[in-house]
């Protein structure tokens, strides 16, 4: 069994964070144009994400450019987890959610979908607003 090339994994995580931070900067630009009041939190989240990505890339810039299947699986798995946590930063910095678990586990009793997690009620309410009333049978 060969040694795990952790440097290329960290390098690719840095690349992913740069992309995510760049898209957060795009959201910051939209926030500036619409004057929605979350510009500072979005820009802070973008800068934090970009800084971590740049640091990861700089530390591992002289990596061996060979990726095995096992490292590819780790890149995908860790990448999804890392994107989830970096994507949560704007929500946590704007106090939309006070803690990480409430974003997924907090039920919303004031909605037609009583007891469902908050993220799912948002998805369902958006579907209702775009396509009219959704029938709730069963």
N, C-alpha and C positions, 0 to 999 in steps of 0.2 A: 504494500500500500504506500502510495507516495504522500509526501508532506503537503499539507493544505497551504495554498498560496493566499495567505490572508491579506497581503498587500494589494493584490488586484481587487479583492472584495472591498476593502476600504476605499480604494481609488474609485471604484464604480459607485459606491455609496455617496462619495463626494460629488460625482457627476450628477447623480439623481437629485441630491440636495440643491445643486446649482440650478437645475431645471425647475424644481419646485419653488425655490427662492425667486427665480426670475418671473414665474407666473404670479407669485405673490406681489412682486413689484408692479406687474400689469394691473392687478386688482387694486393696488395702492393708487395708481394713476386714475382708475375709474372712480375710486373713492374721493380723490381730489376734485375731479370734474363734477361729481354729483353732490359733494359737500355733505356726506352722510354721517360725519362725526367719528369715523373709525380709522381715519387716515394714519394717525400716530401708531395705533396698535398694529395695523397691517404693515406699516413700514418697519416697525421694530421686529415683528415676526419674520419679515422678509430678510432683514439684515442679519438676524441671528441664524437663520437657515443658510444664507449665503456664506456667512463666516465659518460655520461648521463645515460646510461643503468645501470651501477653499482650503481650510486647514487639513481636512482629510486628503485632499488631492495633493497638497504640497508635501505632506509627510511621506506619502507613498508614491511620489512621482517617478522614482526609479525602480518601479516594480517589474517583475518578469511578465511579459505580455503573452502568457499562456493560460488558458482557462479550461479546466476539465469539467465534466458533467457535474461532479459533486460541488465544485465551486459555483457553477452556474445555478444550481438549485439554491445554494445559500444566498447568492446575489438576489434572486427573485424573492425568496422568503424574507430575508432581512430588509430588502428594498421596500416591500409592501408595509412591513412594520414601521420602518423609518419614515415612509411617506405619511402613514397614519398619524404618527406623533408630531411630525413637523406641520402637517395640515391642521392639527388641533390647536396649534399656537395662536392663530388669530382669534379663535373663539375663546380661548382661556384668557388672553390679554384684554379682550373687550368685555369680559365678565358676562358673556352670553350664558356660559355655564360656569358655575363656581368650582366644580371639580370635574375630573376626567370621567368618572363613572356616571355622573348624572346625564352626560350627553347621550349615553346609550341605554341607561337603565331607568331613568326617571319616567314614570307613567304620566300621561296627561288626562286627568279625569274630565276636563272641560270640553273634550272633543267627542264627536260621534263614535270614534274608535276608542272607547274607554279602556284604560289599562294597557294600551300598547306603548312601547318605548317611544320616546320623543322623536327620534330620527325617522321612525316609520310613520308617525302621524303627520310629520312635515311632508313626507313623500306623498301620502294619501291626500292631504289637503291641497297640495299643488295639483294633483291629478284632477281633483274635483273642480278647482278653479279654472283649469284649462279645458276640460271636457264636459262641463256641466255637472250636475249632481250624479254621484255614483250610487247605485242602489246597494243597500246593505241588507242582504238576505242571509238567513241562516245564522 
